[in-house]
Amino acid sequence: MTLRDIVELLEAEVLYEGADLNREVPCAFASDLISDILMCTKEPTLLLTGLTNNQVIRLADMIDLIGIVFVRGKKPMQDVIDMAKERGLPLVATNMTLYRSSGILYNAGLRSCRI
Amino acid sequence: MQDSAVAEFEMSEYWYIKPDFEEKVQDFFAQKREPEVVLELDIPGKDFNIAGKGSSELKNLLKRLGVDSEILRRIAVAGYEAEINVAAHSQGGKMISNVFDNLIYMQFMDNGPGISNIQQAMTPGFSTADDLVRELGFGAGLGLPNIQKNSDALHITSALNSPTLVEIIIFF
């Protein structure tokens, strides 16, 4: 599954031009708590979250994030989007809830990341 | 590790050494080697724009030195959680990263107010984070447990109304 497939499945909006949507996504993790997200140290992962502050982008400096899906219609401010752009980290936003987004992706065959 | 500090306050301390690493950790402290590189960074209290930068820079440096990527992630996560702890819970402090050829020795020291019960603070889910900190997605009560999970050795020295010193060792 690629990020492009995920954008389609979640009817999501890509938050900046030029993001690499052809990246292969092997697994995903969903949480609104930073320390929970930091449990994903074992493999590159897609993150689904409702957190939109700059620390979410900084997480990508610590662990390998393939991209971030912001759920529940939340969108980060422009400075946060710029931080992601600098790092080449694709950002997409969906109006779906965290539960629904995760369910759809899981049903489509996207597994949980190893923790 | 910091005998003078222990003597000065009535400190409590917490030690964790990963099984089979006892000898390596003891050797490290006994040898008293000079680090090859030292990175020092101030961490202001409640400033979440700066918190995390030190670990990010450290990870980049170690990546250039060829450290394995999973070990890099462990170092980055342990360092990041400790930086966030200083920013979220203290009146500010600093991060000192001592890079050796076979390990990283990170020191986080703050200006208080200290941890009254370290054992309790190590319990997954226990948190004293305030609303501001929680709104940003912190305060899961997993900071110290996450540090321990990613470290080969962890030493915490603190007491109420005293500085806290967190020392982390991770071998390459």
Interface residues (C-beta under 8 A of the other chain):
Chain A: D32 L33 I34 S35 D36 L38 M39 T41 K42 T49 L51 N53 N54 Q55 V56 R58 D61 M62 I63 D64
Chain B: F48 N49 A51 G52 K53 S55 S56 K59 S69 E70 R73 R74 A76 V77 Y80 E81 I84 L136 G137 F138 G139 A140 G141 L142 G143 N146 N150
